[in-house]
Amino acid sequence: MEQLRAGKALPKAKAKKVYDTQDDAVISRYLGVKDVKEWISCHKELIDLLLNSGHTIDIDDSDEEYNRVSVGKHGLTLSGKGESLREALVHATVSFVTFMQYTGQSKTEQPQRARSAMPFHTALSWMIEGRTVRRQVWAKEQSVKLEAGFLPKDSEILYGRVLGVPVEYYQEGVEGEELRPLQDPKFIMTFATNTSDWSPSTIAVLASDWELV
């Protein structure tokens, strides 16, 4: 498994057999590209656009029959396969975008269908995007959200990743806040007018009744 970096092209590969031009439109809308492109031919630009917008890309060419590529962001990763790595990249990107739209996470388009009865990893992706969620079995006024952590401005901890956690989960301190201690991100539960820290139980993680508030 190899993780790609910005500015890197995929290895040359044989031409694909079938290509759906609708995939190009889906990807272009998601990335905010006005002129629809044939992304299998512009794969290097696609890689750069994805990586520069916070996505991760992993390639796996260990399979003798198919190549696989995974596209992810904020803990959500979806894969695609194809006869070439370029084809697999397009399929993985479309799978990721479609899932985002399906679950109401995409900010570029209105959600198509599901906003409820989803697994915890979808709820986590929602919370990472700044949204509030709840379980259907909870009381109506009960919900959970993710609160960003805090990094002092002059902290000796490298501002980039904190114990393996992406930096976007933290707020950077400003002048005058040097004495404020480091604070990790945390889940906050709201019940009526009360709030408290929340840690997901095994049942909460395995539940499939999560929904957007």
Secondary structure, 3 states (H helix, E strand, C coil): CEECCCCCCCCCCCCCCCCCHHHHHHHHHHHCCCCCCCCCCCHHHHHHHHHHCCCEEEEECCCCCCEEEEEEECCEEEEEEECCHHHHHHHHHHHHHHHHHHCCCCCCCCCCCCCCCECHHHHHHHHHCCCCEEECCCCCCEEEEEECEEECCCCCCCCCEECCEEHHHEEECCCCCCCCCCECCEEEEEECCEEEEECCCHHHHHCCCEEEC
